[in-house]
Amino acid sequence: MVFTDLLFLFCFLPISVLLYKVAKNIKIQNILLVVLSILFYAWGNPVHVILLILSILWNYFTALELNEQEDEKARKIILIVAIVVDLLLLGVYKYTGFVMNILHIQSSIQIALPVGLSFFTFSELSYLFDVYNNKSEPQKNLISYSLYVSFFGKISMGPIVSYHDVEAQLNDRTVSKAQFASGVVLFSKGLIKKVLLADQLSYVYSVLQNNQSVMGVWLLAICYMLQIYFDFSGYSDMAIGLSRFFGFDFAPNFEHPYTAISVQDFWRKWHISLSRWFRDYLYFPLGGNRCKKARHIFNLFIVWTLTGLWHGASWNFVFWGLFYFVLLVLEKFVFKNIDKLPKILGHIYTFSLVTFGFI
């Protein structure tokens, strides 16, 4: 089930909001949202619910063990094992075909990728990191933790919400009239982006697939670039908007990225939750920019290679990540004053590179 389905818009969502309003107690509301989220997730492929539940239980009990363990070496081993299991699960479903192609292994086995696997896996990893670093207390209430992972407002396409950002909202939240109204506006805005803009641009893009003229290829590239933005940002707006119906307040995931004046500026505005995740849980732990130049560049290389792989299991996504790695290294170490260019030149520069990257 997706947010644009008529069944979701005119049945699932209204009934969910109504039941949530009737259930005044926060504990009952949380149980209700978990049940609804499991139902939402099971709609496409019920078998994948088993995977989701096992993942929730694994990380829930791992965090409790991390909290109880006092020996730092043992805590680190527990964390590493938990990360390996989570990433192995993600790797089997998402990257098996890619690895088999690299190794030239022929197989008729087709592994269906569970909806939102990358999103809820990264959410759970953020939870483990927050507990390990004593940034958050482990969630002792299994229902509350299950809600954090499985909430239907974000499980399928994000945003990736770090645990420490939503921890307080899991067991203490209210829905004001102003919050509900803002959620309606944002949800409607996202729906317009997705249905009236992204889906129509997708049609134009598909029609132009075999066009060989210069103008046709440029129109295809621009339509594709706009379609990706309106589709993804529209879905994010809908997710954040409907989350407000239930008292959750998630940060924006897009902030007008096509107005960026540099590649660095673009990635501060595009898929913000993913950029922050890689920054907080990979880039900073690797040393960030507080190290020697060679190490700084290596850290960027790791982050952007994995960013490319996160988006898709094929070489073009790896090259796409490395494309941005090269651009960011150039902006940081060669063209250091690029942000000081006239804005119109910065817009053209960024727009052109982003378009080329999507191609």
C-alpha contacts under 8 A as a table, 3 or more apart, distances in Angstrom:
res1	aa1	res2	aa2	distance
1	M	5	D	6.75
1	M	8	F	7.07
1	M	40	F	6.40
1	M	41	Y	7.42
1	M	43	W	5.84
1	M	44	G	6.13
2	V	5	D	5.63
2	V	8	F	7.02
3	F	8	F	5.98
3	F	9	L	6.74
3	F	235	Y	7.66
3	F	238	M	7.50
4	T	8	F	6.93
4	T	9	L	6.66
4	T	191	L	7.14
4	T	195	V	7.61
5	D	8	F	5.19
5	D	9	L	6.25
6	L	9	L	5.00
6	L	10	F	5.79
6	L	11	C	7.67
7	L	10	F	5.58
7	L	11	C	5.28
7	L	12	F	6.36
8	F	11	C	5.47
8	F	12	F	4.59
8	F	13	L	5.65
9	L	12	F	6.56
9	L	13	L	5.77
9	L	14	P	7.23
10	F	13	L	6.75
10	F	14	P	6.37
11	C	14	P	5.69
11	C	15	I	5.99
12	F	15	I	5.43
12	F	16	S	6.01
13	L	16	S	5.03
13	L	17	V	6.20
14	P	17	V	5.19
14	P	18	L	6.12
15	I	18	L	5.05
15	I	19	L	6.05
16	S	19	L	5.27
16	S	20	Y	6.05
16	S	33	L	7.94
16	S	36	L	7.35
17	V	20	Y	5.06
17	V	21	K	6.21
17	V	245	F	6.86
17	V	246	F	7.36
18	L	21	K	5.16
18	L	22	V	6.33
19	L	22	V	5.06
19	L	23	A	6.21
19	L	32	L	7.98
20	Y	23	A	5.18
20	Y	24	K	7.40
20	Y	29	Q	5.85
20	Y	32	L	7.27
20	Y	33	L	7.85
20	Y	246	F	7.32
21	K	24	K	6.41
23	A	26	I	7.73
23	A	28	I	6.19
23	A	29	Q	5.70
24	K	28	I	7.50
24	K	29	Q	7.01
25	N	28	I	5.37
25	N	29	Q	6.14
26	I	29	Q	4.86
26	I	30	N	6.08
26	I	171	N	6.60
26	I	172	D	7.22
26	I	173	R	7.92
27	K	30	N	5.16
27	K	31	I	6.32
27	K	171	N	7.53
28	I	31	I	5.11
28	I	32	L	6.08
29	Q	32	L	5.01
29	Q	33	L	6.15
30	N	33	L	5.10
30	N	34	V	6.18
30	N	143	I	6.83
30	N	144	S	6.62
30	N	147	L	6.76
30	N	170	L	7.93
31	I	34	V	5.16
31	I	35	V	6.25
31	I	143	I	6.41
32	L	35	V	5.21
32	L	36	L	6.13
33	L	36	L	5.00
33	L	37	S	5.88
33	L	147	L	6.87
33	L	151	F	6.88
34	V	37	S	4.99
34	V	38	I	6.16
34	V	143	I	7.17
34	V	146	S	6.68
34	V	147	L	5.31
34	V	150	S	6.89
34	V	151	F	6.58
35	V	38	I	5.21
35	V	39	L	6.23
36	L	39	L	5.03
36	L	40	F	6.05
36	L	152	F	7.51
37	S	40	F	4.93
37	S	41	Y	6.07
37	S	147	L	7.92
37	S	150	S	5.97
37	S	151	F	5.35
37	S	152	F	4.65
38	I	41	Y	5.07
38	I	42	A	5.96
38	I	49	V	6.96
38	I	150	S	7.08
38	I	152	F	7.86
39	L	42	A	5.08
39	L	43	W	6.24
40	F	43	W	5.46
40	F	152	F	6.43
41	Y	44	G	6.72
41	Y	45	N	7.58
41	Y	46	P	7.50
41	Y	49	V	6.77
41	Y	115	V	7.78
41	Y	152	F	7.23
42	A	45	N	5.35
42	A	46	P	4.15
42	A	47	V	7.41
42	A	48	H	7.03
42	A	49	V	5.83
43	W	46	P	6.36
45	N	48	H	5.82
45	N	49	V	7.62
45	N	114	P	7.97
46	P	49	V	5.52
46	P	50	I	7.80
47	V	50	I	5.84
47	V	51	L	7.50
48	H	51	L	5.11
48	H	52	L	6.41
48	H	114	P	6.09
49	V	52	L	4.96
49	V	53	I	6.14
50	I	53	I	5.20
50	I	54	L	6.13
51	L	54	L	5.21
51	L	55	S	6.10
52	L	55	S	5.13
52	L	56	I	6.21
52	L	150	S	7.90
53	I	56	I	5.06
53	I	57	L	6.21
54	L	57	L	5.16
54	L	58	W	6.04
55	S	58	W	5.15
55	S	59	N	6.30
55	S	86	D	7.62
56	I	59	N	5.50
56	I	60	Y	5.94
56	I	124	E	7.90
56	I	145	Y	7.81
56	I	146	S	6.37
56	I	149	V	7.13
57	L	60	Y	5.06
57	L	61	F	6.16
58	W	61	F	5.67
58	W	62	T	6.09
59	N	62	T	4.91
59	N	63	A	6.08
59	N	82	A	7.20
59	N	124	E	6.75
59	N	128	L	7.26
60	Y	63	A	5.47
60	Y	64	L	6.60
60	Y	139	Q	7.58
60	Y	142	L	7.20
60	Y	145	Y	7.17
61	F	64	L	5.06
61	F	65	E	6.24
62	T	65	E	5.08
62	T	66	L	6.18
62	T	78	I	7.36
62	T	79	L	7.90
62	T	82	A	6.98
62	T	128	L	7.93
63	A	66	L	4.93
63	A	67	N	6.27
63	A	128	L	6.02
63	A	131	V	6.57
63	A	132	Y	7.82
63	A	138	P	5.90
64	L	67	N	5.17
64	L	68	E	6.33
64	L	138	P	6.08
64	L	139	Q	7.87
64	L	140	K	7.43
65	E	68	E	5.13
65	E	69	Q	6.03
65	E	78	I	7.98
66	L	69	Q	5.34
66	L	75	R	5.63
66	L	78	I	6.85
66	L	79	L	7.44
66	L	131	V	7.41
66	L	132	Y	6.57
67	N	70	E	7.61
67	N	131	V	7.20
67	N	132	Y	7.53
67	N	137	E	7.91
67	N	138	P	6.85
69	Q	72	E	7.75
69	Q	74	A	7.06
69	Q	75	R	6.14
70	E	74	A	7.85
70	E	75	R	7.27
71	D	74	A	5.35
71	D	75	R	6.25
72	E	75	R	4.99
72	E	76	K	6.19
73	K	76	K	5.16
73	K	77	I	6.35
74	A	77	I	5.08
74	A	78	I	6.21
75	R	78	I	5.11
75	R	79	L	6.18
75	R	132	Y	7.58
76	K	79	L	5.08
76	K	80	I	6.14
77	I	80	I	5.12
77	I	81	V	6.14
78	I	81	V	5.25
78	I	82	A	6.15
79	L	82	A	5.11
79	L	83	I	6.15
79	L	128	L	7.25
79	L	132	Y	7.42
80	I	83	I	5.11
80	I	84	V	6.10
81	V	84	V	5.10
81	V	85	V	6.21
82	A	85	V	5.22
82	A	86	D	6.22
83	I	86	D	5.13
83	I	87	L	6.00
83	I	125	L	6.95
84	V	87	L	5.20
84	V	88	L	5.78
85	V	88	L	5.01
85	V	89	L	6.15
86	D	89	L	5.23
86	D	90	L	6.37
86	D	121	T	6.66
86	D	125	L	7.75
87	L	90	L	4.92
87	L	91	G	5.83
87	L	121	T	7.82
88	L	91	G	4.86
88	L	92	V	6.01
89	L	92	V	5.39
89	L	93	Y	6.56
90	L	93	Y	5.56
90	L	94	K	5.88
90	L	95	Y	7.66
90	L	117	L	6.81
90	L	118	S	6.82
90	L	121	T	7.35
91	G	94	K	5.22
91	G	95	Y	4.93
91	G	96	T	6.52
92	V	95	Y	5.89
92	V	96	T	5.20
93	Y	96	T	6.38
93	Y	111	I	6.11
93	Y	112	A	6.89
93	Y	113	L	5.45
93	Y	114	P	7.56
94	K	97	G	7.55
94	K	113	L	6.04
94	K	313	A	6.63
95	Y	98	F	5.10
95	Y	99	V	6.17
95	Y	313	A	5.58
96	T	99	V	5.27
96	T	100	M	6.11
97	G	100	M	5.08
97	G	101	N	6.16
97	G	313	A	7.95
98	F	101	N	5.19
98	F	102	I	6.36
98	F	313	A	5.76
98	F	314	S	6.00
99	V	102	I	5.06
99	V	103	L	6.25
100	M	103	L	5.07
100	M	104	H	5.86
100	M	105	I	4.98
100	M	106	Q	7.23
101	N	104	H	4.81
101	N	105	I	6.08
101	N	106	Q	7.66
102	I	105	I	7.78
113	L	117	L	7.44
114	P	117	L	5.61
115	V	156	S	5.70
116	G	119	F	5.13
116	G	120	F	6.19
116	G	155	I	5.55
116	G	156	S	4.14
116	G	157	M	5.90
116	G	158	G	7.68
117	L	120	F	5.53
117	L	121	T	5.90
117	L	156	S	7.87
118	S	121	T	5.26
118	S	122	F	6.18
118	S	310	W	7.45
119	F	122	F	5.39
119	F	123	S	6.29
119	F	155	I	6.44
119	F	156	S	7.16
119	F	157	M	6.73
119	F	158	G	5.93
119	F	159	P	7.62
119	F	160	I	5.94
120	F	123	S	4.87
120	F	124	E	6.16
120	F	149	V	5.91
120	F	150	S	7.34
120	F	155	I	6.03
120	F	160	I	7.55
121	T	124	E	5.16
121	T	125	L	6.20
122	F	125	L	4.97
122	F	126	S	6.15
122	F	160	I	7.05
123	S	126	S	5.18
123	S	127	Y	6.43
123	S	149	V	6.69
123	S	160	I	5.99
123	S	161	V	6.26
123	S	162	S	6.00
123	S	163	Y	7.02
124	E	127	Y	4.99
124	E	128	L	6.41
124	E	149	V	6.82
125	L	128	L	5.12
125	L	129	F	6.18
126	S	129	F	5.11
126	S	130	D	6.03
126	S	162	S	5.62
126	S	163	Y	6.24
126	S	277	W	7.72
126	S	281	Y	7.19
127	Y	130	D	5.14
127	Y	131	V	6.22
127	Y	162	S	6.88
127	Y	163	Y	5.13
127	Y	164	H	7.56
128	L	131	V	5.20
128	L	132	Y	5.99
129	F	132	Y	5.02
129	F	133	N	6.00
129	F	281	Y	7.40
130	D	133	N	5.27
130	D	134	N	6.08
130	D	135	K	4.81
130	D	136	S	5.39
130	D	163	Y	7.17
130	D	164	H	6.85
131	V	134	N	5.00
131	V	135	K	5.92
131	V	136	S	5.11
131	V	137	E	5.89
131	V	138	P	5.90
132	Y	135	K	7.55
133	N	136	S	7.78
134	N	137	E	6.77
135	K	164	H	7.10
136	S	163	Y	7.88
136	S	164	H	6.05
136	S	167	E	7.88
139	Q	142	L	7.19
139	Q	144	S	7.26
139	Q	145	Y	6.10
140	K	145	Y	7.88
141	N	144	S	5.37
141	N	145	Y	6.38
142	L	145	Y	5.11
142	L	146	S	5.97
143	I	146	S	5.01
143	I	147	L	6.11
144	S	147	L	5.07
144	S	148	Y	6.37
144	S	170	L	5.97
144	S	171	N	7.10
145	Y	148	Y	5.04
145	Y	149	V	6.47
146	S	149	V	5.25
146	S	150	S	5.82
146	S	151	F	7.80
147	L	150	S	5.25
147	L	151	F	5.12
147	L	170	L	7.69
148	Y	151	F	5.99
148	Y	163	Y	7.64
148	Y	166	V	7.88
148	Y	170	L	7.21
149	V	155	I	7.13
150	S	154	K	7.76
150	S	155	I	5.73
151	F	154	K	6.04
151	F	155	I	6.00
152	F	155	I	5.39
152	F	156	S	7.20
153	G	156	S	7.83
153	G	158	G	7.90
153	G	239	A	4.98
153	G	240	I	7.16
153	G	242	L	6.55
153	G	243	S	5.67
154	K	157	M	6.07
154	K	158	G	4.43
154	K	159	P	5.83
154	K	160	I	7.44
154	K	239	A	5.89
154	K	240	I	7.81
155	I	158	G	5.75
157	M	235	Y	7.46
157	M	236	S	7.36
158	G	161	V	7.60
158	G	236	S	6.77
158	G	239	A	7.47
159	P	236	S	6.42
159	P	239	A	7.66
159	P	240	I	7.91
159	P	253	N	6.40
159	P	271	H	7.99
159	P	273	S	5.94
159	P	274	L	7.75
160	I	273	S	5.37
160	I	274	L	6.39
160	I	277	W	7.68
161	V	165	D	6.87
161	V	166	V	7.16
161	V	250	F	7.26
161	V	273	S	6.82
162	S	165	D	5.50
162	S	166	V	6.93
162	S	277	W	7.56
163	Y	166	V	5.46
163	Y	167	E	5.64
164	H	167	E	5.15
164	H	168	A	7.90
165	D	168	A	7.67
166	V	169	Q	5.28
166	V	170	L	6.60
166	V	248	F	7.80
166	V	249	D	7.98
166	V	250	F	7.83
167	E	170	L	5.67
168	A	171	N	6.48
168	A	172	D	6.35
169	Q	172	D	5.15
169	Q	173	R	5.35
169	Q	247	G	7.64
169	Q	248	F	6.46
170	L	173	R	7.19
173	R	247	G	5.42
173	R	248	F	7.21
174	T	246	F	7.75
174	T	247	G	5.24
175	V	179	Q	6.19
175	V	180	F	6.42
175	V	244	R	7.25
175	V	245	F	6.74
175	V	246	F	6.48
175	V	247	G	4.77
176	S	179	Q	5.11
176	S	180	F	6.18
177	K	180	F	5.12
177	K	181	A	6.03
178	A	181	A	5.10
178	A	182	S	6.10
179	Q	182	S	5.14
179	Q	183	G	6.14
179	Q	244	R	6.20
179	Q	245	F	7.46
179	Q	247	G	7.80
180	F	183	G	5.00
180	F	184	V	6.34
180	F	244	R	5.95
180	F	245	F	5.24
181	A	184	V	5.08
181	A	185	V	6.36
182	S	185	V	5.10
182	S	186	L	6.13
182	S	241	G	7.20
182	S	244	R	7.79
183	G	186	L	5.14
183	G	187	F	5.89
183	G	240	I	7.38
183	G	241	G	3.95
183	G	242	L	5.79
183	G	243	S	7.39
183	G	244	R	5.23
183	G	245	F	6.29
184	V	187	F	5.16
184	V	188	S	6.03
184	V	241	G	6.29
184	V	242	L	7.19
185	V	188	S	5.20
185	V	189	K	6.10
185	V	241	G	7.41
186	L	189	K	5.00
186	L	190	G	6.18
186	L	237	D	5.78
186	L	238	M	6.41
186	L	240	I	7.52
186	L	241	G	4.94
187	F	190	G	5.13
187	F	191	L	6.15
187	F	237	D	5.85
187	F	238	M	4.08
187	F	239	A	7.22
187	F	240	I	7.43
187	F	241	G	4.58
187	F	242	L	6.14
188	S	191	L	4.97
188	S	192	I	6.20
188	S	238	M	7.13
189	K	192	I	5.22
189	K	193	K	6.30
189	K	234	G	7.21
189	K	237	D	7.10
189	K	238	M	7.55
190	G	193	K	5.01
190	G	194	K	6.13
190	G	233	S	7.13
190	G	234	G	3.82
190	G	235	Y	5.90
190	G	236	S	7.19
190	G	237	D	4.79
190	G	238	M	4.91
191	L	194	K	5.13
191	L	195	V	5.92
191	L	196	L	7.82
191	L	234	G	6.23
191	L	235	Y	7.32
191	L	238	M	6.48
192	I	195	V	5.42
192	I	196	L	5.20
192	I	197	L	6.79
192	I	234	G	7.46
193	K	196	L	5.91
193	K	197	L	5.11
193	K	198	A	6.09
193	K	230	F	5.19
193	K	231	D	6.66
193	K	233	S	7.78
193	K	234	G	4.98
194	K	197	L	5.84
194	K	198	A	4.88
194	K	199	D	6.22
194	K	230	F	5.89
194	K	231	D	4.92
194	K	232	F	7.88
194	K	234	G	5.14
194	K	235	Y	6.68
195	V	198	A	6.08
195	V	199	D	5.32
195	V	200	Q	7.34
196	L	199	D	6.35
196	L	200	Q	6.24
197	L	200	Q	5.37
197	L	201	L	6.04
197	L	227	Q	7.24
197	L	230	F	6.56
197	L	231	D	7.99
198	A	201	L	5.15
198	A	202	S	6.04
198	A	226	L	7.31
198	A	227	Q	4.51
198	A	228	I	7.15
198	A	229	Y	7.78
198	A	230	F	5.09
198	A	231	D	5.03
199	D	202	S	4.99
199	D	203	Y	6.47
199	D	227	Q	7.28
199	D	231	D	7.53
200	Q	203	Y	5.09
200	Q	204	V	6.57
201	L	204	V	5.07
201	L	205	Y	6.07
201	L	223	C	5.67
201	L	224	Y	7.16
201	L	226	L	7.42
201	L	227	Q	5.48
202	S	205	Y	4.95
202	S	206	S	6.13
202	S	223	C	7.31
202	S	224	Y	6.94
202	S	227	Q	6.02
203	Y	206	S	5.18
203	Y	207	V	6.27
204	V	207	V	5.15
204	V	208	L	6.32
204	V	220	L	7.53
204	V	223	C	7.11
205	Y	208	L	5.24
205	Y	209	Q	6.38
205	Y	220	L	5.29
205	Y	221	A	7.97
205	Y	223	C	5.91
205	Y	224	Y	6.03
206	S	209	Q	5.25
207	V	210	N	7.54
208	L	211	N	5.13
208	L	216	G	6.69
208	L	217	V	7.50
208	L	220	L	5.90
209	Q	220	L	7.28
211	N	216	G	5.81
211	N	217	V	6.53
212	Q	216	G	6.62
212	Q	217	V	6.45
213	S	216	G	5.03
213	S	217	V	6.11
214	V	217	V	5.28
214	V	218	W	6.31
215	M	218	W	5.15
215	M	219	L	6.04
216	G	219	L	5.09
216	G	220	L	6.07
217	V	220	L	4.98
217	V	221	A	6.17
218	W	221	A	5.05
218	W	222	I	6.19
219	L	222	I	5.20
219	L	223	C	5.98
220	L	223	C	5.17
220	L	224	Y	6.01
221	A	224	Y	5.14
221	A	225	M	6.15
221	A	355	T	6.67
221	A	358	F	7.78
221	A	359	I	6.47
222	I	225	M	5.07
222	I	226	L	6.13
222	I	355	T	6.95
223	C	226	L	5.18
223	C	227	Q	5.84
224	Y	227	Q	4.97
224	Y	228	I	6.16
224	Y	358	F	7.87
225	M	228	I	5.37
225	M	229	Y	6.49
225	M	355	T	6.23
225	M	358	F	6.60
226	L	229	Y	5.13
226	L	230	F	6.09
227	Q	230	F	5.29
227	Q	231	D	5.81
228	I	231	D	5.23
228	I	232	F	6.01
229	Y	232	F	5.43
229	Y	233	S	5.66
229	Y	234	G	7.73
230	F	233	S	5.37
230	F	234	G	5.32
231	D	234	G	5.22
231	D	235	Y	6.15
232	F	235	Y	5.19
232	F	236	S	6.16
233	S	236	S	4.90
233	S	237	D	6.03
233	S	253	N	7.20
233	S	254	F	6.12
234	G	237	D	5.09
234	G	238	M	6.24
235	Y	238	M	5.06
235	Y	239	A	6.16
236	S	239	A	4.98
236	S	240	I	6.12
236	S	252	P	8.00
236	S	253	N	6.49
236	S	254	F	7.97
237	D	240	I	5.21
237	D	241	G	5.83
237	D	252	P	7.68
237	D	253	N	7.84
238	M	241	G	5.02
238	M	242	L	6.02
239	A	242	L	5.47
239	A	243	S	6.11
240	I	243	S	5.10
240	I	244	R	6.63
240	I	249	D	7.28
240	I	250	F	5.91
240	I	251	A	7.73
240	I	252	P	7.45
241	G	244	R	5.43
241	G	245	F	7.23
242	L	245	F	5.22
242	L	246	F	7.37
243	S	246	F	5.53
243	S	247	G	6.65
243	S	248	F	5.23
243	S	249	D	6.85
243	S	250	F	7.60
244	R	247	G	4.92
244	R	248	F	4.99
244	R	249	D	5.89
245	F	248	F	7.50
252	P	255	E	7.05
252	P	272	I	7.47
253	N	269	K	7.64
253	N	270	W	7.02
253	N	271	H	5.24
253	N	272	I	4.86
253	N	273	S	5.81
254	F	257	P	6.67
254	F	269	K	5.37
254	F	270	W	5.15
254	F	271	H	5.67
254	F	272	I	6.12
255	E	269	K	4.83
255	E	270	W	6.86
256	H	259	T	5.79
256	H	260	A	7.65
256	H	269	K	6.42
256	H	270	W	7.75
257	P	260	A	5.49
257	P	265	D	7.86
257	P	266	F	5.27
257	P	267	W	7.56
257	P	268	R	7.86
257	P	269	K	4.76
257	P	270	W	5.35
258	Y	266	F	7.09
258	Y	347	H	7.82
258	Y	351	F	6.68
259	T	266	F	7.86
259	T	347	H	6.46
260	A	263	V	7.31
260	A	265	D	5.33
260	A	266	F	4.95
260	A	269	K	7.69
260	A	346	G	7.46
260	A	347	H	6.13
260	A	350	T	6.69
260	A	351	F	7.98
261	I	265	D	6.23
261	I	266	F	7.28
261	I	339	D	6.58
261	I	343	K	6.26
261	I	344	I	7.99
261	I	345	L	7.80
261	I	346	G	4.15
261	I	347	H	4.78
261	I	348	I	8.00
261	I	349	Y	7.48
261	I	350	T	6.00
262	S	265	D	5.03
262	S	266	F	6.15
262	S	338	I	7.00
262	S	339	D	6.44
262	S	346	G	5.95
262	S	347	H	7.34
262	S	349	Y	7.26
262	S	350	T	5.34
263	V	266	F	4.88
263	V	267	W	6.41
263	V	324	Y	7.81
263	V	327	L	7.12
263	V	328	L	6.73
263	V	331	E	7.90
263	V	350	T	5.91
263	V	354	V	7.99
264	Q	267	W	5.38
264	Q	268	R	6.48
264	Q	328	L	6.53
264	Q	331	E	7.77
265	D	268	R	5.10
265	D	269	K	6.64
266	F	269	K	5.29
266	F	270	W	6.02
266	F	350	T	7.60
267	W	270	W	5.05
267	W	271	H	7.42
267	W	272	I	7.21
267	W	275	S	6.99
268	R	272	I	6.21
268	R	275	S	7.36
269	K	272	I	5.84
271	H	274	L	5.69
271	H	275	S	6.54
272	I	275	S	5.11
272	I	276	R	6.07
273	S	276	R	5.19
273	S	277	W	6.13
274	L	277	W	5.00
274	L	278	F	6.33
275	S	278	F	5.36
275	S	279	R	6.09
276	R	279	R	4.89
276	R	280	D	5.90
277	W	280	D	5.31
277	W	281	Y	5.76
277	W	282	L	7.59
278	F	281	Y	5.45
278	F	282	L	5.09
278	F	283	Y	6.02
278	F	303	V	6.74
278	F	307	T	7.90
279	R	282	L	5.80
279	R	283	Y	4.67
279	R	284	F	5.93
280	D	283	Y	6.36
280	D	284	F	5.64
280	D	285	P	7.44
281	Y	284	F	6.55
281	Y	285	P	6.34
282	L	285	P	5.38
282	L	286	L	6.08
282	L	303	V	7.00
283	Y	286	L	5.26
283	Y	287	G	6.54
283	Y	288	G	5.04
283	Y	299	N	6.34
283	Y	300	L	7.34
283	Y	303	V	6.46
284	F	287	G	5.10
284	F	288	G	4.47
285	P	288	G	7.00
286	L	299	N	6.32
287	G	290	R	5.88
287	G	291	C	6.32
287	G	296	H	7.47
287	G	299	N	7.38
288	G	291	C	7.13
288	G	296	H	6.30
288	G	299	N	6.59
289	N	292	K	7.73
289	N	293	K	7.84
289	N	296	H	5.22
290	R	296	H	7.53
291	C	295	R	6.22
291	C	296	H	6.08
292	K	295	R	5.32
292	K	296	H	6.12
293	K	296	H	4.97
293	K	297	I	6.24
294	A	297	I	5.23
294	A	298	F	6.22
295	R	298	F	4.91
295	R	299	N	6.12
296	H	299	N	5.10
296	H	300	L	6.38
297	I	300	L	5.09
297	I	301	F	6.17
297	I	329	V	6.94
298	F	301	F	4.93
298	F	302	I	6.30
299	N	302	I	5.26
299	N	303	V	6.26
300	L	303	V	5.12
300	L	304	W	6.05
300	L	325	F	6.46
300	L	329	V	7.89
301	F	304	W	5.40
301	F	305	T	5.96
301	F	322	L	7.22
301	F	325	F	6.05
302	I	305	T	5.33
302	I	306	L	6.21
303	V	306	L	5.36
303	V	307	T	6.01
304	W	307	T	4.70
304	W	308	G	6.09
304	W	321	G	4.94
304	W	322	L	6.06
304	W	324	Y	7.03
304	W	325	F	5.66
305	T	308	G	5.26
305	T	309	L	6.38
305	T	318	V	5.85
305	T	319	F	7.93
305	T	321	G	5.21
305	T	322	L	5.81
305	T	325	F	7.80
306	L	309	L	4.90
306	L	310	W	5.92
306	L	318	V	7.69
306	L	321	G	7.43
307	T	310	W	5.08
307	T	311	H	6.57
307	T	321	G	5.95
308	G	311	H	5.43
308	G	312	G	6.81
308	G	317	F	4.82
308	G	318	V	4.71
308	G	319	F	7.21
308	G	320	W	5.96
308	G	321	G	4.05
308	G	322	L	7.37
309	L	312	G	5.26
309	L	313	A	5.81
309	L	314	S	7.39
309	L	317	F	5.90
309	L	318	V	5.52
309	L	321	G	7.53
310	W	313	A	7.46
311	H	317	F	6.60
312	G	317	F	5.70
313	A	317	F	6.95
314	S	317	F	5.69
314	S	318	V	6.78
315	W	318	V	4.95
315	W	319	F	6.16
316	N	319	F	5.06
316	N	320	W	6.00
317	F	320	W	4.82
317	F	321	G	6.23
318	V	321	G	5.19
318	V	322	L	6.28
319	F	322	L	4.93
319	F	323	F	5.88
320	W	323	F	4.97
320	W	324	Y	6.62
320	W	357	G	6.34
320	W	358	F	7.95
321	G	324	Y	5.37
321	G	325	F	6.29
322	L	325	F	4.68
322	L	326	V	6.18
323	F	326	V	5.39
323	F	327	L	6.42
323	F	357	G	7.31
324	Y	327	L	4.95
324	Y	328	L	5.98
325	F	328	L	5.26
325	F	329	V	6.15
326	V	329	V	5.19
326	V	330	L	6.20
327	L	330	L	5.14
327	L	331	E	6.20
328	L	331	E	4.99
328	L	332	K	6.02
329	V	332	K	5.13
329	V	333	F	5.93
329	V	334	V	7.59
330	L	333	F	5.43
330	L	334	V	4.93
330	L	335	F	5.95
330	L	336	K	7.96
331	E	334	V	5.79
331	E	335	F	4.70
331	E	336	K	5.49
331	E	337	N	7.99
331	E	338	I	6.91
332	K	335	F	6.62
332	K	336	K	5.46
333	F	336	K	5.98
335	F	338	I	5.61
336	K	339	D	7.83
337	N	340	K	5.43
337	N	341	L	7.35
338	I	341	L	5.58
338	I	346	G	7.52
339	D	346	G	7.20
340	K	343	K	7.97
341	L	345	L	6.50
341	L	346	G	6.15
342	P	345	L	5.49
342	P	346	G	6.40
343	K	346	G	4.91
343	K	347	H	6.06
344	I	347	H	5.12
344	I	348	I	6.27
345	L	348	I	5.13
345	L	349	Y	6.00
346	G	349	Y	5.09
346	G	350	T	6.06
347	H	350	T	5.29
347	H	351	F	5.80
348	I	351	F	5.14
348	I	352	S	5.94
349	Y	352	S	5.42
349	Y	353	L	6.38
350	T	353	L	5.26
350	T	354	V	6.02
351	F	354	V	5.28
351	F	355	T	6.05
352	S	355	T	5.21
352	S	356	F	6.15
353	L	356	F	5.02
353	L	357	G	6.00
354	V	357	G	4.93
354	V	358	F	6.29
355	T	358	F	5.23
355	T	359	I	6.35
356	F	359	I	5.07
